[in-house]
Amino acid sequence: MPYTRISLMKGKSTDYLRALSNNLHRALVETFGVPAEDRFQIFHQLTPDEFVFDRDYLCGPRSDDYVLITITAGRPRDAQTKKAFYQRLADLLEQEPGIRRQDVMVVISATEADGWSFGNGVATMVVDA
């Protein structure tokens, strides 16, 4: 049950955003144990003044196609699962929509089950004893 925020520069086409969304979700399903019907994504398209990042820190150089993917997961994953996800995601996004591997940054955090309400004012994932 990840919730994903995708931050990038303004100006990408609908097809580009769709390919990014679909391949992100595909990587999550294939490597991160996410059900196929579990997709919650929000795109933040920002101006250069609103999207500040170091172009050379660690895995750069980064271009204007840099994308920051922030995933809030409902349960922790081990390091091997995360590594497989990062690799698969970079592979898929490089293929379509053509994002360079250096331009893909991912931050993952996990929450407790009581941190989620999918609606109706209910802590959906909490099983009452």
ZALO-266720 format. One record per residue (C-alpha): residue in one letter; x, y, z. Coordinates in steps of 0.001 Angstrom, whole numbers, padded with zeros to 6 digits, always signed. Layout:
N
AXYZ...
# end
This chain:
129
M+000000+000000+000000P+002556+002584-000957Y+001679+006193-001475T+004061+007781-003975R+004888+011415-004664I+006700+012119-007921S+008381+015510-008178L+009742+016803-011477M+010066+019922-013610K+006937+021279-015263G+006361+020752-018936K+006275+016994-019488S+003634+015555-021790T+000722+013402-020695D+002360+010419-022433Y+005611+011011-020523L+003777+011189-017179R+001739+008079-018027A+004897+006113-018898L+006577+007253-015684S+003506+006292-013652N+003067+002908-015329N+006721+001915-015059L+006977+003056-011451H+003946+000947-010627R+005311-001991-012632A+008577-001906-010666L+006634-001788-007377V+004496-004781-008367E+007404-006827-009723T+009925-006245-006930F+008318-004575-003913G+005374-006892-003232V+002673-004378-004163P-000686-005674-005450A-001450-004674-009039E-004609-002788-008010D-002770-000765-005313R-001770+002483-007057F-001744+005846-005281Q+000456+008451-006961I+000647+012221-006929F+002674+014245-009426H+004231+017541-008356Q+005307+019501-011438L+007460+022406-010366T+009227+025415-011873P+013041+025562-011643D+012714+028019-008734E+010490+025532-006873F+012568+022404-007551V+016047+022890-006165F+018543+020018-006293D+022287+019539-006473R+023181+018460-009980D+026368+016621-008955Y+025834+015200-005440L+026617+011466-005335C+025100+009822-008454G+025079+012885-010742P+025328+014673-012978R+021612+015422-012986S+019720+017132-015796D+016443+019022-016001D+014796+015581-016361Y+015654+014751-012725V+012779+013065-010903L+012439+012621-007129I+010223+009689-006141T+009171+009600-002494I+007487+006393-001371T+005612+005975+001887A+005172+002239+002405G+002801+000494+004772R+005465-001954+005914P+009257-002051+005863R+011166-003913+003138D+014610-005458+003519A+017689-004032+001808Q+017702-006676-000950T+014091-005880-001873K+014857-002155-002013K+017968-002727-004136A+015989-004880-006580F+013311-002188-006764Y+015823+000629-007406Q+017470-001379-010189R+014202-002407-011856L+012818+001124-011637A+015926+002648-013218D+015831+000009-015981L+012174+000635-016779L+012335+004440-016651E+015402+004434-018861Q+013421+002436-021454E+010284+004569-021201P+009886+007530-020920G+013664+007734-021425I+014862+009080-018066R+018611+008746-017523R+019530+006552-014543Q+021392+009468-012915D+018147+011428-012939V+016136+008934-010852M+016248+009475-007067V+014119+007442-004657V+013427+007946-000953I+011483+005226+000894S+009955+005445+004360A+007648+003002+006149T+004771+003632+008538E+002797+001648+011077A-000552+000085+010156D-002455+002676+012212G-000965+005432+010043W-003390+004690+007195S-007079+005403+006679F-008329+004578+003192G-011664+006231+003931N-014794+006181+006064G-012852+007472+009095V-011517+003968+009729A-007964+002850+010522T-008293+000434+007606M-005220-001694+008245V-005701-002094+012024V-007110-005429+013080D-009020-005105+016356A-008430-007925+018785
# end
